[in-house]
Amino acid sequence: MNNASGKTIKCFITSLREEIYSGDIKELVATGVGGELGILPGHAPLLTELSPGPIQLRKLDGEEIFYIKGGFLEVQPDSVHILADDALREEGLSAEAAEKARQEAEEELAEKDKTASLEYAMTRAKMLEAVGQLKTLRRIKEKYGK
């Protein structure tokens, strides 16, 4: 889609509970399972799994950063869809709570038997969520000085 401000693409972020964002964006940056990805208008179709971490939207009127617990990203010629396990806006994040969760998961991982794969995997997932929240908060702080 072309407009006076340049090329944009429709973006939709939906959690299992609610629609989090819907609107035009100039760019999206997300953390995929293979690393960071940048999506611009005209990007080739894509379907990929997302890791816990930040979703950064460059909109016509500024930027916005969300935290997602994980999910999927689908890119189509005229739209980008994120279906997130859970998604939070900045005000839903707490650096203290995320750091505490990270430390607790780290301690649990040190005590867990790696052969008890389900318990170990669940604790590792908690660790990845906490690290993803901390990464999101760092990105917000870098962008907005908050």
ChimeraX attribute file (.defattr): number of C-alpha atoms within 10 A of each C-alpha:
attribute: neighborCount
match mode: 1-to-1
recipient: residues
	/A:1	13
	/A:2	9
	/A:3	7
	/A:4	5
	/A:5	9
	/A:6	9
	/A:7	16
	/A:8	22
	/A:9	24
	/A:10	17
	/A:11	22
	/A:12	18
	/A:13	20
	/A:14	20
	/A:15	19
	/A:16	11
	/A:17	10
	/A:18	11
	/A:19	13
	/A:20	17
	/A:21	16
	/A:22	13
	/A:23	13
	/A:24	19
	/A:25	24
	/A:26	21
	/A:27	19
	/A:28	21
	/A:29	16
	/A:30	24
	/A:31	21
	/A:32	19
	/A:33	14
	/A:34	10
	/A:35	9
	/A:36	14
	/A:37	13
	/A:38	13
	/A:39	18
	/A:40	17
	/A:41	21
	/A:42	15
	/A:43	15
	/A:44	10
	/A:45	12
	/A:46	12
	/A:47	13
	/A:48	14
	/A:49	16
	/A:50	26
	/A:51	22
	/A:52	29
	/A:53	27
	/A:54	29
	/A:55	22
	/A:56	20
	/A:57	22
	/A:58	17
	/A:59	17
	/A:60	15
	/A:61	9
	/A:62	9
	/A:63	16
	/A:64	16
	/A:65	21
	/A:66	25
	/A:67	26
	/A:68	29
	/A:69	22
	/A:70	25
	/A:71	20
	/A:72	16
	/A:73	20
	/A:74	15
	/A:75	21
	/A:76	16
	/A:77	14
	/A:78	14
	/A:79	20
	/A:80	25
	/A:81	18
	/A:82	26
	/A:83	21
	/A:84	26
	/A:85	16
	/A:86	17
	/A:87	27
	/A:88	17
	/A:89	14
	/A:90	15
	/A:91	7
	/A:92	9
	/A:93	16
	/A:94	13
	/A:95	15
	/A:96	10
	/A:97	13
	/A:98	21
	/A:99	16
	/A:100	13
	/A:101	18
	/A:102	23
	/A:103	15
	/A:104	15
	/A:105	22
	/A:106	16
	/A:107	12
	/A:108	16
	/A:109	18
	/A:110	10
	/A:111	10
	/A:112	15
	/A:113	11
	/A:114	12
	/A:115	8
	/A:116	9
	/A:117	11
	/A:118	10
	/A:119	15
	/A:120	19
	/A:121	14
	/A:122	13
	/A:123	20
	/A:124	17
	/A:125	15
	/A:126	20
	/A:127	23
	/A:128	20
	/A:129	23
	/A:130	25
	/A:131	19
	/A:132	23
	/A:133	28
	/A:134	23
	/A:135	18
	/A:136	24
	/A:137	23
	/A:138	16
	/A:139	19
	/A:140	19
	/A:141	11
	/A:142	10
	/A:143	12
	/A:144	10
	/A:145	8
	/A:146	9
